Every structure is written in structure tokens, then in C-alpha cells.
Amino acid sequence: MENSYRYFENRECQYYPCHNMEHVNCLFCYCPLNHMEHCPGNPQFIKVNGKRIKDCSGCRFPHEPQNYDVIMQFLMQK
């Protein structure tokens, strides 16, 4: 896949490869939907010291190239 405004793969990153994926969209290395309780990804919610915390460590949604449009739609709604 070619780097563009919709997709960027940084093979020089010290953490690459991550998420055990063949192609990782690094454009959303830090998920812009992290602050949303309800997002299109598959977060888990855990309790830490009595607080409910969103755990996105197993979510690959923002790193899958085909999800760019869905992420942009969510960001425009909020």
C-alpha cells in the first residue's frame, strides 16, 4: 500500500511491527477515538482501583487501512 494522506506506514519506527498486522496504518498511531466511550473499535473496559478504564490495547481498528473514512466520520460528529 502506498503512503498517502489516508495511509502511512512507518517501517522505520522502533516499535514496528505492532499489532501483528501485515500492513499497519501508522497515521493513527495514537487513536483519535480513544477519548470516546463508544467507538467503532473493540475496546475492553477494565476496573482499576475502582475506576472503569477503557483498554484499547487489543484494538486494531484505527490501524486497518479500510477504516480511515469511518474514523473521519466519527471525528466530524463530535
LINTAJO-V722409 format. One record per residue. N is the residue number from 1. PHI is phi as a letter, one per 20 degrees, with the letter a starting at -180 (none if undefined). PSI is psi in radians with two decimals (* if undefined). OMEGA is omega as a letter, one per 40 degrees, with the letter a starting at -180 (* if undefined). Layout:
BEGIN
N_PHI_PSI_OMEGA + N_PHI_PSI_OMEGA
END
This chain:
BEGIN
1_none_2.44_a + 2_e_2.41_i + 3_f_2.40_i + 4_b_-2.98_i + 5_f_-0.29_a + 6_e_-0.25_a + 7_b_2.32_i + 8_b_2.18_i + 9_d_2.04_a + 10_d_1.52_a + 11_f_-0.17_i + 12_e_-0.11_a + 13_f_2.44_i + 14_f_-0.33_a + 15_e_-0.08_i + 16_f_2.41_e + 17_e_2.57_i + 18_c_2.86_i + 19_m_0.20_i + 20_l_0.84_a + 21_d_2.60_i + 22_f_-0.78_i + 23_c_2.16_a + 24_d_2.18_i + 25_e_1.82_a + 26_e_-0.10_i + 27_g_-0.67_i + 28_d_0.90_i + 29_g_-0.83_i + 30_e_2.09_a + 31_f_2.17_i + 32_f_-0.09_i + 33_d_0.07_a + 34_g_-0.64_a + 35_f_-0.19_a + 36_e_2.29_i + 37_f_-0.73_i + 38_d_1.96_a + 39_c_2.94_a + 40_f_-0.06_i + 41_f_-2.84_a + 42_c_1.08_i + 43_f_2.76_i + 44_d_2.71_i + 45_d_2.24_a + 46_c_2.83_i + 47_d_2.25_i + 48_c_2.10_a + 49_l_0.69_i + 50_n_0.00_i + 51_d_2.46_i + 52_e_2.14_a + 53_c_2.39_i + 54_f_2.17_i + 55_d_1.89_a + 56_d_0.19_a + 57_f_-0.45_i + 58_e_0.04_a + 59_e_2.30_i + 60_d_-0.02_a + 61_g_-0.90_a + 62_f_-0.23_a + 63_e_-0.07_i + 64_e_2.13_a + 65_g_-0.63_a + 66_f_-0.10_a + 67_e_0.09_a + 68_g_-0.87_a + 69_f_-0.68_i + 70_f_-0.76_i + 71_f_-0.78_i + 72_f_-0.68_i + 73_f_-0.77_i + 74_f_-0.73_a + 75_f_-0.59_i + 76_f_-0.44_a + 77_f_-0.51_a + 78_e_*_*
END
